[in-house]
Amino acid sequence: MKFNDGYELAKYFDEKHLSIAYPVKPPQPSRKDYKSHAEYGVAMDAWETGVAEWREKHKQYNAEGRAINEAFKAALLDYLELTNHPKVEKFWEIVWERGHSGGYNEIVIEAETLAELLA
């Protein structure tokens, strides 16, 4: 996919990343909410099953996020025409470190600024 500008690229990947549903961990049952130890034991068994399912969903969520980040990296480097530059990996490390906490748009801003040094 080709992008006309960095904002368009960042917006596309922001929307893609936000479309992934974040899995919610089930709340742990409290002993005080159950009349007997048996009821509480059943609730704890169900909770442990729910936590195991949540862990799997969380792994899937992380994998999807990594895939989106990799696609973003490829699209950004293509947009900046740096895909085959010999220092592309170091460039990516720097822009990712400096911008990822601010989102894809911040990464694009950092990349556009630093790309001039590689031209």
OpenMM code with the backbone's topology and positions (N, CA, C; nanometers):
from openmm import Vec3, app, unit

residues = "MET LYS PHE ASN ASP GLY TYR GLU LEU ALA LYS TYR PHE ASP GLU LYS HIS LEU SER ILE ALA TYR PRO VAL LYS PRO PRO GLN PRO SER ARG LYS ASP TYR LYS SER HIS ALA GLU TYR GLY VAL ALA MET ASP ALA TRP GLU THR GLY VAL ALA GLU TRP ARG GLU LYS HIS LYS GLN TYR ASN ALA GLU GLY ARG ALA ILE ASN GLU ALA PHE LYS ALA ALA LEU LEU ASP TYR LEU GLU LEU THR ASN HIS PRO LYS VAL GLU LYS PHE TRP GLU ILE VAL TRP GLU ARG GLY HIS SER GLY GLY TYR ASN GLU ILE VAL ILE GLU ALA GLU THR LEU ALA GLU LEU LEU ALA".split()
positions = [
    Vec3(0.0843, -0.1180, 0.0000),
    Vec3(0.0000, 0.0000, 0.0000),
    Vec3(0.0886, 0.1240, 0.0000),
    Vec3(0.0584, 0.2184, -0.0858),
    Vec3(0.1343, 0.3427, -0.0958),
    Vec3(0.0619, 0.4530, -0.0199),
    Vec3(0.1397, 0.5379, 0.0440),
    Vec3(0.0850, 0.6492, 0.1208),
    Vec3(0.1357, 0.7801, 0.0639),
    Vec3(0.0492, 0.8817, 0.0652),
    Vec3(0.0844, 1.0126, 0.0103),
    Vec3(0.1662, 1.0964, 0.1078),
    Vec3(0.1442, 1.0741, 0.2357),
    Vec3(0.2213, 1.1486, 0.3355),
    Vec3(0.2315, 1.0681, 0.4644),
    Vec3(0.3177, 1.1158, 0.5532),
    Vec3(0.3421, 1.0457, 0.6778),
    Vec3(0.2212, 1.0415, 0.7688),
    Vec3(0.1416, 1.1488, 0.7671),
    Vec3(0.0226, 1.1525, 0.8524),
    Vec3(-0.0750, 1.0422, 0.8120),
    Vec3(-0.0951, 1.0267, 0.6822),
    Vec3(-0.1851, 0.9239, 0.6309),
    Vec3(-0.1371, 0.7846, 0.6725),
    Vec3(-0.0067, 0.7621, 0.6626),
    Vec3(0.0532, 0.6352, 0.7009),
    Vec3(0.0308, 0.6073, 0.8495),
    Vec3(0.0610, 0.7061, 0.9337),
    Vec3(0.0447, 0.6900, 1.0785),
    Vec3(-0.1011, 0.6660, 1.1151),
    Vec3(-0.1909, 0.7404, 1.0530),
    Vec3(-0.3338, 0.7259, 1.0828),
    Vec3(-0.3826, 0.5858, 1.0463),
    Vec3(-0.3405, 0.5366, 0.9310),
    Vec3(-0.3808, 0.4028, 0.8879),
    Vec3(-0.3394, 0.2978, 0.9903),
    Vec3(-0.2130, 0.3035, 1.0365),
    Vec3(-0.1644, 0.2026, 1.1299),
    Vec3(-0.2184, 0.2242, 1.2712),
    Vec3(-0.2449, 0.3477, 1.3096),
    Vec3(-0.3112, 0.3725, 1.4388),
    Vec3(-0.4476, 0.3045, 1.4409),
    Vec3(-0.5241, 0.3233, 1.3332),
    Vec3(-0.6578, 0.2632, 1.3263),
    Vec3(-0.6497, 0.1112, 1.3277),
    Vec3(-0.5514, 0.0581, 1.2566),
    Vec3(-0.5330, -0.0872, 1.2545),
    Vec3(-0.5009, -0.1400, 1.3938),
    Vec3(-0.4118, -0.0708, 1.4633),
    Vec3(-0.3721, -0.1151, 1.5971),
    Vec3(-0.4880, -0.1015, 1.6966),
    Vec3(-0.5630, 0.0054, 1.6845),
    Vec3(-0.6753, 0.0264, 1.7770),
    Vec3(-0.7911, -0.0692, 1.7507),
    Vec3(-0.7916, -0.1318, 1.6335),
    Vec3(-0.9004, -0.2250, 1.6023),
    Vec3(-0.8828, -0.3600, 1.6715),
    Vec3(-0.7644, -0.3836, 1.7300),
    Vec3(-0.7416, -0.5093, 1.8016),
    Vec3(-0.8060, -0.4983, 1.9401),
    Vec3(-0.8919, -0.5913, 1.9716),
    Vec3(-0.9578, -0.5892, 2.1027),
    Vec3(-0.8593, -0.6329, 2.2110),
    Vec3(-0.8427, -0.5494, 2.3125),
    Vec3(-0.7546, -0.5837, 2.4234),
    Vec3(-0.8261, -0.6806, 2.5159),
    Vec3(-0.7670, -0.7964, 2.5430),
    Vec3(-0.8338, -0.8946, 2.6294),
    Vec3(-0.8377, -0.8489, 2.7754),
    Vec3(-0.9512, -0.8690, 2.8369),
    Vec3(-0.9706, -0.8276, 2.9760),
    Vec3(-0.9572, -0.9496, 3.0664),
    Vec3(-0.8720, -0.9374, 3.1665),
    Vec3(-0.8498, -1.0459, 3.2612),
    Vec3(-0.9725, -1.0592, 3.3517),
    Vec3(-1.0185, -1.1826, 3.3724),
    Vec3(-1.1355, -1.1997, 3.4592),
    Vec3(-1.1009, -1.1671, 3.6050),
    Vec3(-1.1959, -1.1070, 3.6772),
    Vec3(-1.1693, -1.0749, 3.8182),
    Vec3(-1.1647, -1.2012, 3.9031),
    Vec3(-1.0747, -1.2012, 3.9995),
    Vec3(-1.0620, -1.3171, 4.0880),
    Vec3(-1.1777, -1.3174, 4.1880),
    Vec3(-1.2405, -1.4332, 4.2082),
    Vec3(-1.3503, -1.4411, 4.3049),
    Vec3(-1.2996, -1.4169, 4.4479),
    Vec3(-1.3865, -1.3593, 4.5265),
    Vec3(-1.3541, -1.3349, 4.6672),
    Vec3(-1.4242, -1.4392, 4.7534),
    Vec3(-1.3547, -1.4907, 4.8504),
    Vec3(-1.4111, -1.5938, 4.9390),
    Vec3(-1.5375, -1.5449, 5.0088),
    Vec3(-1.5408, -1.4196, 5.0407),
    Vec3(-1.6556, -1.3668, 5.1157),
    Vec3(-1.7857, -1.3674, 5.0347),
    Vec3(-1.7754, -1.3832, 4.9020),
    Vec3(-1.8949, -1.3839, 4.8172),
    Vec3(-1.9609, -1.5218, 4.8072),
    Vec3(-1.9033, -1.6225, 4.8732),
    Vec3(-1.9552, -1.7587, 4.8615),
    Vec3(-1.9880, -1.8149, 4.9990),
    Vec3(-2.0984, -1.8913, 5.0046),
    Vec3(-2.1462, -1.9458, 5.1317),
    Vec3(-2.0646, -2.0660, 5.1765),
    Vec3(-2.0127, -2.1433, 5.0826),
    Vec3(-1.9387, -2.2631, 5.1216),
    Vec3(-1.8038, -2.2689, 5.0494),
    Vec3(-1.7163, -2.3505, 5.1051),
    Vec3(-1.5860, -2.3714, 5.0425),
    Vec3(-1.6021, -2.4376, 4.9060),
    Vec3(-1.7014, -2.5238, 4.8927),
    Vec3(-1.7249, -2.5948, 4.7666),
    Vec3(-1.7614, -2.4956, 4.6552),
    Vec3(-1.8524, -2.4024, 4.6856),
    Vec3(-1.8914, -2.3012, 4.5863),
    Vec3(-1.7716, -2.2142, 4.5465),
    Vec3(-1.6941, -2.1791, 4.6474),
    Vec3(-1.5750, -2.0976, 4.6215),
    Vec3(-1.4749, -2.1760, 4.5363),
    Vec3(-1.4587, -2.3055, 4.5646),
    Vec3(-1.3681, -2.3900, 4.4853),
    Vec3(-1.4099, -2.3978, 4.3397),
    Vec3(-1.5399, -2.4111, 4.3161),
    Vec3(-1.5916, -2.4145, 4.1787),
    Vec3(-1.5638, -2.2809, 4.1091),
    Vec3(-1.5866, -2.1718, 4.1816),
    Vec3(-1.5626, -2.0389, 4.1255),
    Vec3(-1.4145, -2.0188, 4.0937),
    Vec3(-1.3275, -2.0680, 4.1808),
    Vec3(-1.1833, -2.0554, 4.1573),
    Vec3(-1.1397, -2.1389, 4.0369),
    Vec3(-1.1969, -2.2591, 4.0219),
    Vec3(-1.1660, -2.3421, 3.9049),
    Vec3(-1.2064, -2.2703, 3.7762),
    Vec3(-1.3254, -2.2114, 3.7775),
    Vec3(-1.3726, -2.1371, 3.6602),
    Vec3(-1.2828, -2.0166, 3.6331),
    Vec3(-1.2411, -1.9497, 3.7403),
    Vec3(-1.1518, -1.8339, 3.7252),
    Vec3(-1.0176, -1.8757, 3.6650),
    Vec3(-0.9614, -1.9864, 3.7135),
    Vec3(-0.8329, -2.0342, 3.6612),
    Vec3(-0.8435, -2.0697, 3.5131),
    Vec3(-0.9556, -2.1276, 3.4731),
    Vec3(-0.9795, -2.1562, 3.3316),
    Vec3(-0.9878, -2.0263, 3.2532),
    Vec3(-1.0586, -1.9290, 3.3079),
    Vec3(-1.0705, -1.7980, 3.2437),
    Vec3(-0.9367, -1.7278, 3.2301),
    Vec3(-0.8513, -1.7393, 3.3315),
    Vec3(-0.7184, -1.6773, 3.3270),
    Vec3(-0.6331, -1.7443, 3.2191),
    Vec3(-0.6425, -1.8770, 3.2074),
    Vec3(-0.5667, -1.9485, 3.1037),
    Vec3(-0.6117, -1.9026, 2.9641),
    Vec3(-0.7420, -1.8873, 2.9458),
    Vec3(-0.7943, -1.8383, 2.8178),
    Vec3(-0.7481, -1.6946, 2.7930),
    Vec3(-0.7495, -1.6126, 2.8978),
    Vec3(-0.7043, -1.4738, 2.8863),
    Vec3(-0.5570, -1.4686, 2.8448),
    Vec3(-0.4747, -1.5547, 2.9032),
    Vec3(-0.3315, -1.5564, 2.8671),
    Vec3(-0.3131, -1.5876, 2.7186),
    Vec3(-0.3894, -1.6825, 2.6678),
    Vec3(-0.3810, -1.7166, 2.5252),
    Vec3(-0.4265, -1.5989, 2.4384),
    Vec3(-0.5357, -1.5351, 2.4776),
    Vec3(-0.5843, -1.4184, 2.4026),
    Vec3(-0.4825, -1.3049, 2.4090),
    Vec3(-0.4163, -1.2916, 2.5224),
    Vec3(-0.3162, -1.1863, 2.5385),
    Vec3(-0.1956, -1.2135, 2.4485),
    Vec3(-0.1541, -1.3384, 2.4384),
    Vec3(-0.0447, -1.3752, 2.3469),
    Vec3(-0.0828, -1.3415, 2.2024),
    Vec3(-0.2074, -1.3727, 2.1676),
    Vec3(-0.2557, -1.3436, 2.0322),
    Vec3(-0.2599, -1.1918, 2.0081),
    Vec3(-0.3060, -1.1182, 2.1077),
    Vec3(-0.3092, -0.9721, 2.0983),
    Vec3(-0.1684, -0.9171, 2.0739),
    Vec3(-0.0710, -0.9662, 2.1509),
    Vec3(0.0674, -0.9210, 2.1346),
    Vec3(0.1227, -0.9576, 1.9972),
    Vec3(0.0911, -1.0774, 1.9493),
    Vec3(0.1382, -1.1202, 1.8171),
    Vec3(0.0793, -1.0316, 1.7073),
    Vec3(-0.0489, -0.9994, 1.7189),
    Vec3(-0.1124, -0.9114, 1.6207),
    Vec3(-0.0500, -0.7722, 1.6247),
    Vec3(-0.0208, -0.7237, 1.7434),
    Vec3(0.0435, -0.5934, 1.7574),
    Vec3(0.1820, -0.5915, 1.6951),
    Vec3(0.2585, -0.6982, 1.7178),
    Vec3(0.3923, -0.7072, 1.6567),
    Vec3(0.3823, -0.7111, 1.5048),
    Vec3(0.2853, -0.7836, 1.4522),
    Vec3(0.2674, -0.7915, 1.3064),
    Vec3(0.2332, -0.6541, 1.2486),
    Vec3(0.1495, -0.5796, 1.3179),
    Vec3(0.1158, -0.4445, 1.2725),
    Vec3(0.2386, -0.3547, 1.2782),
    Vec3(0.3175, -0.3666, 1.3839),
    Vec3(0.4401, -0.2863, 1.3951),
    Vec3(0.5374, -0.3181, 1.2821),
    Vec3(0.5503, -0.4457, 1.2471),
    Vec3(0.6395, -0.4849, 1.1373),
    Vec3(0.5883, -0.4317, 1.0030),
    Vec3(0.4577, -0.4379, 0.9823),
    Vec3(0.3993, -0.3839, 0.8592),
    Vec3(0.4178, -0.2318, 0.8540),
    Vec3(0.4038, -0.1665, 0.9680),
    Vec3(0.4267, -0.0217, 0.9758),
    Vec3(0.5715, 0.0111, 0.9408),
    Vec3(0.6626, -0.0641, 0.9968),
    Vec3(0.8053, -0.0423, 0.9687),
    Vec3(0.8313, -0.0530, 0.8188),
    Vec3(0.7819, -0.1595, 0.7574),
    Vec3(0.8031, -0.1797, 0.6137),
    Vec3(0.7412, -0.0666, 0.5323),
    Vec3(0.6203, -0.0251, 0.5686),
    Vec3(0.5523, 0.0817, 0.4953),
    Vec3(0.6251, 0.2154, 0.5131),
    Vec3(0.6718, 0.2429, 0.6342),
    Vec3(0.7427, 0.3682, 0.6603),
    Vec3(0.8739, 0.3732, 0.5837),
    Vec3(0.9497, 0.2656, 0.5873),
    Vec3(1.0770, 0.2629, 0.5159),
    Vec3(1.0559, 0.2723, 0.3654),
    Vec3(0.9494, 0.2114, 0.3163),
    Vec3(0.9154, 0.2231, 0.1740),
    Vec3(0.8768, 0.3675, 0.1408),
    Vec3(0.7939, 0.4282, 0.2243),
    Vec3(0.7519, 0.5679, 0.2045),
    Vec3(0.8723, 0.6615, 0.2012),
    Vec3(0.9704, 0.6367, 0.2869),
    Vec3(1.0901, 0.7207, 0.2937),
    Vec3(1.1980, 0.6773, 0.1935),
    Vec3(1.1702, 0.5699, 0.1208),
    Vec3(1.2634, 0.5143, 0.0222),
    Vec3(1.3971, 0.4780, 0.0865),
    Vec3(1.3891, 0.4136, 0.2018),
    Vec3(1.5089, 0.3720, 0.2744),
    Vec3(1.5188, 0.2207, 0.2905),
    Vec3(1.4326, 0.1474, 0.2241),
    Vec3(1.4241, 0.0031, 0.2436),
    Vec3(1.5592, -0.0669, 0.2292),
    Vec3(1.6380, -0.0262, 0.1325),
    Vec3(1.7647, -0.0953, 0.1062),
    Vec3(1.8867, -0.0188, 0.1552),
    Vec3(1.8658, 0.0807, 0.2361),
    Vec3(1.9793, 0.1584, 0.2879),
    Vec3(2.0612, 0.0709, 0.3836),
    Vec3(2.1936, 0.0792, 0.3779),
    Vec3(2.2764, -0.0068, 0.4633),
    Vec3(2.2597, 0.0185, 0.6136),
    Vec3(2.2149, 0.1353, 0.6522),
    Vec3(2.1995, 0.1655, 0.7951),
    Vec3(2.0531, 0.1670, 0.8386),
    Vec3(1.9685, 0.0990, 0.7631),
    Vec3(1.8245, 0.1045, 0.7902),
    Vec3(1.7887, 0.0483, 0.9279),
    Vec3(1.8550, -0.0563, 0.9722),
    Vec3(1.8200, -0.1143, 1.1022),
    Vec3(1.8572, -0.0205, 1.2170),
    Vec3(1.9719, 0.0412, 1.2098),
    Vec3(2.0105, 0.1383, 1.3137),
    Vec3(1.9157, 0.2583, 1.3105),
    Vec3(1.8814, 0.3034, 1.1900),
    Vec3(1.7849, 0.4121, 1.1733),
    Vec3(1.6531, 0.3759, 1.2412),
    Vec3(1.6043, 0.2530, 1.2150),
    Vec3(1.4774, 0.2093, 1.2738),
    Vec3(1.4859, 0.2040, 1.4260),
    Vec3(1.5938, 0.1513, 1.4805),
    Vec3(1.6112, 0.1455, 1.6257),
    Vec3(1.5991, 0.2854, 1.6873),
    Vec3(1.6613, 0.3823, 1.6235),
    Vec3(1.6613, 0.5191, 1.6768),
    Vec3(1.5210, 0.5799, 1.6703),
    Vec3(1.4558, 0.5726, 1.5537),
    Vec3(1.3238, 0.6361, 1.5429),
    Vec3(1.2202, 0.5644, 1.6291),
    Vec3(1.2327, 0.4321, 1.6409),
    Vec3(1.1388, 0.3578, 1.7265),
    Vec3(1.1568, 0.4005, 1.8727),
    Vec3(1.2813, 0.4024, 1.9178),
    Vec3(1.3100, 0.4380, 2.0565),
    Vec3(1.2641, 0.5799, 2.0883),
    Vec3(1.2863, 0.6710, 1.9972),
    Vec3(1.2526, 0.8110, 2.0215),
    Vec3(1.1036, 0.8401, 2.0072),
    Vec3(1.0311, 0.7597, 1.9278),
    Vec3(0.8942, 0.7968, 1.8982),
    Vec3(0.7843, 0.7034, 1.9423),
    Vec3(0.8143, 0.5767, 1.9734),
    Vec3(0.7048, 0.4803, 1.9921),
    Vec3(0.6125, 0.5114, 2.1095),
    Vec3(0.6614, 0.5786, 2.2107),
    Vec3(0.5721, 0.6082, 2.3232),
    Vec3(0.4673, 0.7125, 2.2860),
    Vec3(0.4910, 0.7858, 2.1778),
    Vec3(0.3959, 0.8866, 2.1317),
    Vec3(0.3064, 0.8392, 2.0193),
    Vec3(0.3223, 0.7142, 1.9782),
    Vec3(0.2381, 0.6590, 1.8729),
    Vec3(0.3054, 0.6631, 1.7368),
    Vec3(0.2345, 0.6097, 1.6392),
    Vec3(0.2904, 0.5989, 1.5045),
    Vec3(0.3214, 0.7362, 1.4444),
    Vec3(0.2388, 0.8348, 1.4712),
    Vec3(0.2641, 0.9679, 1.4148),
    Vec3(0.3971, 1.0236, 1.4637),
    Vec3(0.4276, 1.0031, 1.5890),
    Vec3(0.5547, 1.0519, 1.6442),
    Vec3(0.6728, 0.9786, 1.5806),
    Vec3(0.6567, 0.8508, 1.5537),
    Vec3(0.7620, 0.7752, 1.4857),
    Vec3(0.7841, 0.8311, 1.3459),
    Vec3(0.6749, 0.8610, 1.2758),
    Vec3(0.6862, 0.9185, 1.1414),
    Vec3(0.7596, 1.0517, 1.1470),
    Vec3(0.7256, 1.1358, 1.2436),
    Vec3(0.7927, 1.2656, 1.2568),
    Vec3(0.9422, 1.2461, 1.2790),
    Vec3(0.9784, 1.1578, 1.3702),
    Vec3(1.1201, 1.1292, 1.3963),
    Vec3(1.1883, 1.0761, 1.2708),
    Vec3(1.1218, 0.9842, 1.2012),
    Vec3(1.1805, 0.9234, 1.0819),
    Vec3(1.1990, 1.0262, 0.9707),
    Vec3(1.0985, 1.1106, 0.9496),
    Vec3(1.1111, 1.2128, 0.8454),
    Vec3(1.2239, 1.3100, 0.8773),
    Vec3(1.2409, 1.3412, 1.0039),
    Vec3(1.3474, 1.4320, 1.0451),
    Vec3(1.4853, 1.3687, 1.0233),
    Vec3(1.5010, 1.2449, 1.0669),
    Vec3(1.6314, 1.1790, 1.0578),
    Vec3(1.6626, 1.1254, 0.9187),
    Vec3(1.5605, 1.1029, 0.8366),
    Vec3(1.5820, 1.0486, 0.7019),
    Vec3(1.6690, 1.1418, 0.6181),
    Vec3(1.6619, 1.2698, 0.6464),
    Vec3(1.7435, 1.3667, 0.5724),
    Vec3(1.8924, 1.3377, 0.5898),
    Vec3(1.9296, 1.2824, 0.7025),
    Vec3(2.0713, 1.2517, 0.7278),
    Vec3(2.1204, 1.1335, 0.6439),
    Vec3(2.0290, 1.0480, 0.6013),
    Vec3(2.0678, 0.9299, 0.5249),
    Vec3(2.0612, 0.9521, 0.3744),
    Vec3(2.0103, 1.0654, 0.3326),
    Vec3(1.9939, 1.0925, 0.1885),
    Vec3(2.1257, 1.1238, 0.1213),
] * unit.nanometer
topology = app.Topology()
chain = topology.addChain("A")
for resn in residues:
    res = topology.addResidue(resn, chain)
    for name in ("N", "CA", "C"):
        topology.addAtom(name, app.Element.getBySymbol(name[0]), res)
